[in-house]
Amino acid sequence: MTDEYFGGLDFGSSGARISIINNSKEIIFEDSCNYIYEFKNPEGWINSCVKLFDEIPIQIKINLSRLSISGTSGTLVPCQSNGVTLGNAIPYNEACTSNSKKLNLIAGDDTFLNNPYSSLAKAIELIETFGEDILLRHQSDWLSGWFLNDWSHGEEGNNVKLGWNIINKSWPESFEAYSLKKSIPVIKKSGSILGKINQSIANLLGTSEQLLVISGTTDSNAAFIAAQVKENEGLTILGTTIVLKKIIQKTFCYPGITMHRVNGDWICGGSSNAGCGILSKFFSDSEIKELSQQINPRKKTNLNYLPLNSPGERFPTDDPYLKPIIKPRPVSDALFLHGLLEGLARIELKGWCKLKNLSGYFPKKIITIGGGSKNPQWKSIREKTLKIPIINSNKSTSFGSALIALQANF
């Protein structure tokens, strides 16, 4: 009997990763690569995708049965009906403040959508730039469209920031009056079958023409699935930005906080504009590893940094004009790194306190996933700050996407 495999692709802010699993959820193949262009250029996403598929052993690749894709939540692509991009995407962490009056008219009292970081704010800016006759697709939806040569669909979790109401399964009524309906996708649930891979793309990548493309999810939801987070636990993703996720019993609306449905549970989450991105601005990966070994996590630095990757914050503080504080810089690089890690831990603590106040409880344990989870000194600083146990997950976000493909809704 021929083996059947299930693939997951995850597109982050610096690169892409693929995981391929079998029916028993065992990882058969994994690989990753960085983008060759800046993050907001979709050509870099495609280039990385082709590179990853070139590395898959042929016997695995031709027996790949289903594929699901996750991507950054809130990165919006303007394109034509044939998928051709009209320009760069607006990244998830970029605030759009130039059309606040129109945003207020469309979003009204909805504080989640009436926010410069929402995809709706990005959509208004893109329509102002390229006109009304365009499609607006989030990163993973646009990439799924590339595999299918059909850009008509969008996954529900990815489109929450654009205005899709998961509870009511509808778009805001105000979209009719402001010509947004022609630009938004037909919504599909995560795990739905979108269709077979386009023949020319199958030939390009060397896959079977019978490969099914499965509706994916956001990168943080895929990470949540991969880490198998339980009800009394929380998930911290330490990637370019810090993302917090936890299961809740009752939904609520609050600026900067998303609601998603994952594996039958309601999940709330928030994404900061701080994270590993600020570390890579000053140090290489090898320098971070070497300098971290000089850090004593039991000691405090008294450097009260607010280490945002760039001006503006989404969560736990909702302020598009908030400025980073990364001065004064001490002579010692190890001390500087120590201060940055402390600042990131304080942001994480503030985020968990915010979610506790809104949802009723603080997690009893934190599961961590992402590149930053590999740093033992940072983990010790975080445990000292949060005062609860932290456990690292060795599963990648693309593994979560592969699980979606395996468990697809037939």
C-alpha positions in Angstrom: 0.0 0.0 0.0 1.3 3.4 -1.0 2.0 5.8 1.9 -0.1 8.9 2.0 1.3 12.2 3.3 -0.1 15.5 4.5 1.7 18.8 4.2 1.6 22.1 6.1 3.2 25.3 5.0 3.6 28.3 7.3 4.6 31.8 6.0 6.0 34.0 8.8 7.5 37.5 8.7 11.1 36.3 7.9 10.6 33.1 6.0 8.6 29.9 5.3 8.6 26.4 6.7 7.1 23.1 5.6 6.1 20.0 7.6 5.0 16.7 6.1 3.4 14.1 8.3 1.9 10.6 7.9 -1.5 9.2 9.1 0.1 8.7 12.5 1.0 12.4 12.8 4.7 11.5 12.6 6.9 14.1 11.0 8.3 12.7 7.7 10.0 15.8 6.4 10.6 19.4 7.6 12.5 22.3 6.1 12.6 26.1 6.2 14.1 29.0 4.2 14.2 32.8 4.4 12.6 35.2 2.0 14.9 36.7 -0.6 12.9 39.9 -0.7 11.4 42.1 2.1 8.5 40.5 3.9 5.8 42.5 2.2 6.8 41.4 -1.3 4.6 38.4 -2.2 7.2 37.3 -4.8 9.4 36.3 -2.0 6.7 34.0 -0.6 6.4 32.2 -3.9 10.1 31.9 -4.3 10.4 30.3 -0.8 7.6 27.9 -1.6 9.3 26.7 -4.7 12.6 26.3 -2.9 10.9 24.2 -0.1 9.2 21.9 -2.6 12.5 21.4 -4.5 14.0 19.9 -1.3 11.2 17.4 -0.7 12.3 13.8 -1.6 10.4 12.8 -4.8 8.7 9.7 -3.2 7.3 11.9 -0.4 6.3 14.7 -2.8 4.4 12.6 -5.3 2.4 10.9 -2.4 1.5 14.3 -0.8 -2.3 14.0 -0.6 -3.4 17.3 1.1 -1.8 20.6 1.8 -2.8 23.4 4.2 -1.3 26.9 4.5 -1.0 29.3 7.4 0.2 32.9 7.3 0.6 36.0 9.3 -2.8 37.4 10.5 -3.6 40.8 9.1 -1.1 40.9 6.2 -3.3 42.1 3.3 -2.5 41.7 -0.4 -4.1 43.8 -3.2 -4.5 41.8 -6.4 -6.5 41.5 -9.6 -9.1 38.7 -10.1 -6.3 36.5 -11.7 -4.2 36.9 -8.5 -1.6 39.2 -10.0 -0.5 41.6 -7.2 -1.0 45.3 -7.7 1.8 46.1 -5.2 3.3 45.0 -2.0 1.1 43.7 0.9 0.5 45.9 3.9 2.1 43.9 6.8 0.2 42.8 9.9 2.2 45.2 12.1 1.7 48.4 10.0 -0.9 50.9 11.2 -3.0 52.7 8.5 -4.1 56.1 9.9 -4.7 58.2 6.8 -8.4 57.2 6.3 -9.7 57.4 9.9 -12.9 59.2 9.0 -14.0 56.5 6.4 -12.9 53.7 8.8 -15.1 55.3 11.5 -18.1 55.4 9.1 -17.7 51.7 8.2 -16.7 50.2 11.5 -18.7 52.6 13.8 -18.6 51.5 17.4 -16.8 48.2 16.7 -13.6 49.0 18.5 -11.9 45.9 17.1 -12.4 46.9 13.5 -12.2 50.7 14.1 -8.5 50.4 14.7 -5.6 51.5 12.5 -4.0 48.0 12.7 -7.2 46.2 11.5 -7.3 44.7 8.0 -10.3 46.9 7.4 -8.1 50.0 7.8 -5.6 48.4 5.4 -8.4 47.5 3.0 -9.6 51.2 2.9 -6.1 52.4 2.1 -5.6 49.8 -0.6 -8.9 50.7 -2.3 -8.0 54.4 -2.1 -4.7 53.5 -3.8 -5.8 51.0 -6.5 -9.5 51.6 -6.9 -12.6 49.5 -6.1 -12.1 46.8 -8.7 -9.5 44.8 -6.8 -9.4 41.7 -4.6 -8.2 41.9 -1.0 -6.6 38.7 0.3 -4.7 37.8 3.4 -1.3 36.1 3.1 -2.4 32.5 3.4 -5.5 33.0 1.4 -3.5 34.6 -1.5 -1.0 31.7 -1.4 -3.8 29.1 -1.4 -5.2 30.9 -4.4 -1.8 30.6 -6.1 -1.8 26.8 -5.7 -5.4 26.6 -7.1 -5.2 29.5 -9.6 -8.4 30.6 -8.0 -8.4 33.6 -5.5 -12.1 33.6 -4.7 -11.9 32.0 -1.2 -10.8 33.2 2.2 -10.5 31.3 5.5 -12.7 32.6 8.3 -10.0 33.1 11.0 -7.8 35.1 8.6 -10.6 37.4 7.8 -11.7 38.3 11.3 -9.6 41.5 11.2 -11.2 42.4 7.9 -14.7 42.2 9.4 -15.9 38.6 9.2 -18.0 37.7 12.2 -17.3 34.1 13.1 -20.3 33.9 15.5 -22.9 35.4 13.0 -21.0 34.1 9.9 -21.5 37.4 8.1 -19.8 40.6 7.0 -20.8 44.0 8.4 -23.9 45.4 6.7 -22.0 48.7 6.1 -19.8 46.9 3.5 -22.7 47.2 1.0 -22.7 51.0 1.1 -19.0 51.4 0.7 -18.2 49.1 -2.2 -16.3 46.5 -0.2 -18.3 43.5 -1.2 -16.6 43.0 -4.6 -13.2 42.9 -2.9 -13.8 40.5 -0.1 -13.5 36.7 -0.4 -16.1 33.9 -0.1 -15.5 32.5 3.4 -14.5 28.9 4.1 -14.0 27.2 7.4 -10.5 26.1 8.3 -10.1 22.5 7.2 -12.5 22.8 4.2 -11.5 21.4 0.9 -10.8 24.3 -1.6 -10.0 22.1 -4.6 -7.2 20.3 -6.5 -3.9 21.9 -7.2 -3.7 23.7 -10.5 -2.0 21.5 -13.1 0.7 24.0 -14.0 1.6 24.6 -10.4 1.7 20.8 -9.8 4.1 20.5 -12.7 6.2 23.3 -11.4 6.5 21.8 -7.9 6.6 18.2 -8.9 3.5 17.1 -7.0 0.6 14.9 -7.9 -2.2 16.6 -9.8 -4.6 15.1 -7.3 -3.1 17.1 -4.4 -6.0 18.7 -2.5 -5.6 22.3 -1.1 -7.2 22.6 2.3 -8.3 25.9 3.8 -5.7 26.8 6.4 -5.6 29.3 9.3 -3.5 32.1 10.8 0.0 31.4 11.9 -0.8 31.8 15.6 -3.8 29.4 15.3 -1.6 26.8 13.6 0.9 27.2 16.4 -1.9 26.7 18.9 -3.0 23.5 17.2 0.7 22.3 17.0 1.3 22.9 20.7 -1.9 21.2 21.8 -2.8 23.8 24.4 -5.2 22.8 27.1 -7.9 24.8 28.9 -5.9 26.0 31.9 -2.8 26.7 29.8 -1.6 29.6 27.7 0.5 29.8 24.5 3.2 32.3 23.9 4.7 32.5 20.5 8.1 34.1 20.5 8.6 34.9 16.8 9.4 38.3 15.2 6.5 39.5 17.4 5.1 38.1 20.7 1.7 36.5 20.4 -0.4 35.2 23.3 -3.3 32.7 23.0 -5.6 31.0 25.5 -9.0 29.1 25.6 -12.0 31.1 26.9 -15.5 30.2 27.9 -17.2 33.4 26.7 -16.3 35.7 23.8 -15.7 39.4 24.2 -14.8 42.4 22.1 -11.7 44.5 23.0 -9.3 46.6 20.8 -6.3 44.6 19.7 -7.7 41.2 20.8 -8.9 38.6 18.4 -11.5 35.8 18.8 -11.1 32.5 16.9 -12.6 29.1 16.8 -10.0 26.3 17.0 -10.8 22.6 17.5 -14.3 23.5 18.8 -12.9 25.9 21.5 -13.1 29.7 21.6 -9.6 31.2 21.6 -8.7 34.8 22.5 -5.3 36.3 21.6 -3.3 39.4 21.2 -0.2 40.2 19.2 2.4 42.7 20.3 4.7 44.7 18.0 7.6 43.6 20.2 9.5 40.3 19.9 12.5 38.7 18.4 12.5 41.3 15.7 14.1 43.9 18.0 16.9 41.4 18.9 17.8 40.8 15.3 18.2 44.5 14.7 21.2 44.5 17.0 22.6 41.0 17.0 23.0 37.9 14.8 21.6 34.6 16.0 25.1 33.4 17.0 25.8 36.7 18.9 22.5 36.3 20.8 23.4 32.7 21.8 26.9 33.7 22.9 25.8 36.9 24.8 22.9 35.0 26.4 25.4 32.7 28.1 26.9 35.7 29.9 23.5 36.6 31.4 22.6 35.8 35.0 18.8 35.7 34.9 18.6 35.9 38.7 19.9 39.5 38.5 17.9 42.5 37.3 19.4 45.2 35.1 17.3 48.2 36.0 17.1 49.0 32.3 13.4 49.8 31.8 13.3 49.2 28.1 10.1 49.1 26.0 11.6 47.1 23.1 9.1 47.5 20.3 10.3 46.5 16.8 9.1 49.9 15.5 6.9 52.8 16.7 3.3 51.7 17.4 1.8 49.0 19.5 -1.3 46.7 19.1 -1.3 44.7 22.3 -1.2 44.8 25.3 -1.3 48.6 24.8 -3.4 49.8 21.9 -1.5 52.8 20.7 -0.3 53.3 17.1 2.0 56.1 18.1 3.7 54.4 21.1 7.5 54.8 20.8 10.1 52.2 21.6 12.4 52.8 24.6 15.8 51.2 24.0 18.1 53.8 25.5 20.5 54.3 27.3 22.6 51.5 25.8 25.2 50.2 28.2 28.8 49.5 27.0 28.3 45.7 27.7 26.4 44.0 24.8 25.4 41.2 27.2 23.9 43.7 29.6 22.0 45.4 26.7 20.6 42.1 25.5 19.7 41.3 29.2 17.7 44.5 29.3 15.9 43.8 26.1 14.9 40.3 27.2 13.6 41.8 30.5 11.6 44.3 28.6 10.0 41.6 26.4 9.2 39.6 29.5 7.4 42.6 31.0 5.3 43.1 27.8 4.4 39.4 28.0 3.3 39.7 31.6 1.3 42.8 30.8 -0.4 40.9 28.0 -1.3 37.9 30.2 -2.7 40.3 32.9 -4.8 42.0 30.2 -6.2 38.6 29.1 -6.8 37.6 32.7 -8.8 40.8 33.4 -10.9 40.2 30.3 -11.4 36.5 30.5 -11.3 35.7 34.2 -8.2 33.6 34.8 -4.4 33.6 34.5 -2.9 30.4 32.9 -1.4 27.9 35.3 1.3 27.0 32.7 2.7 28.6 29.6 3.6 26.6 26.5 6.1 28.4 24.3 6.7 28.0 20.6 8.9 29.9 18.1 12.5 30.8 17.7 12.8 32.6 21.0 11.7 29.6 22.9 15.2 28.0 22.3 16.9 30.6 24.5 17.2 29.2 28.1 18.2 32.5 29.7 15.1 34.2 28.2 13.0 31.4 29.5 14.4 31.9 33.0 13.8 35.6 32.9 10.2 35.0 31.7 9.6 32.4 34.5 10.9 34.9 37.1 8.7 37.6 35.7 5.5 35.6 35.1 5.9 33.4 38.2 4.4 30.3 36.6 6.0 27.3 34.8 7.0 27.6 31.2 7.3 24.6 28.9 8.8 24.7 25.4 7.1 23.0 22.5 9.3 21.4 19.9 6.5 21.4 17.3 6.6 24.0 14.5 3.7 26.1 13.3 3.8 24.3 9.9 3.2 21.1 11.9 -0.1 22.6 13.0 -0.9 23.4 9.4 -0.1 19.8 8.5 -2.5 18.6 11.2 -5.3 20.7 9.5 -4.6 18.9 6.2 -4.7 15.5 7.9 -8.0 16.2 9.7 -9.7 18.0 6.8 -13.5 18.1 6.6 -14.7 15.7 3.9 
